[in-house]
Amino acid sequence: MINAGRYSFLSAPALQGMLEGGVPILRDGQVVGAVGVSGAKSSEDAEVARAGIAALSL
């Protein structure tokens, strides 16, 4: 949907669990960024993204 120009999808509530591989970076309960990974199974992509965030101590 995003690639077709439907950017409103980005504001959909409760995206967690719908799209794996993209993991938000939270600071004091606020989203300050994200890490996105693609190339393996979606659950593995999410695991790699979380490991990257952890490695940066974020």
C-alpha positions as MATLAB code, in Angstrom:
seq = 'MINAGRYSFLSAPALQGMLEGGVPILRDGQVVGAVGVSGAKSSEDAEVARAGIAALSL';
ca = [
       0.000    0.000    0.000;
       2.818    2.408    0.794;
       4.562    1.832   -2.533;
       1.371    2.719   -4.399;
       1.313    6.150   -2.760;
      -1.095    5.338    0.066;
       0.923    6.977    2.831;
      -2.060    7.140    5.184;
      -1.318    3.492    6.024;
       1.656    4.748    8.057;
      -0.725    6.333   10.560;
      -2.769    3.150   11.105;
      -3.072    2.311   14.807;
      -1.577   -0.863   16.273;
       0.815   -1.738   13.466;
       2.857   -3.848   15.860;
       2.506   -7.464   14.818;
       1.202   -6.579   11.371;
       4.564   -5.813    9.816;
       7.603   -7.666   11.047;
      11.110   -6.564   10.212;
      10.519   -2.968   11.247;
      11.184   -2.270   14.914;
      10.612    1.137   16.536;
      13.287    2.783   18.663;
      11.690    4.088   21.839;
      13.081    6.749   24.195;
      11.051    7.642   27.280;
       7.994    5.988   25.738;
       8.218    7.991   22.502;
       9.157    6.645   19.071;
      12.366    8.405   17.997;
      13.224    6.239   15.012;
      13.145    2.703   13.697;
      15.293   -0.047   12.256;
      14.014   -1.978    9.262;
      15.473   -5.240    8.028;
      14.451   -7.360    5.056;
      15.882  -10.425    3.391;
      15.026  -13.435    5.543;
      11.804  -14.678    7.137;
       9.882  -11.754    8.611;
      10.314  -13.030   12.172;
      14.076  -13.296   11.590;
      14.154   -9.786   10.115;
      12.543   -8.455   13.308;
      15.020  -10.383   15.452;
      17.954   -8.864   13.559;
      16.447   -5.379   13.885;
      16.028   -5.814   17.660;
      19.627   -7.059   17.922;
      20.858   -3.975   16.089;
      18.979   -1.672   18.453;
      20.321   -3.596   21.456;
      23.877   -3.387   20.129;
      23.582    0.395   20.054;
      22.192    0.431   23.608;
      19.056    2.160   22.444;
];
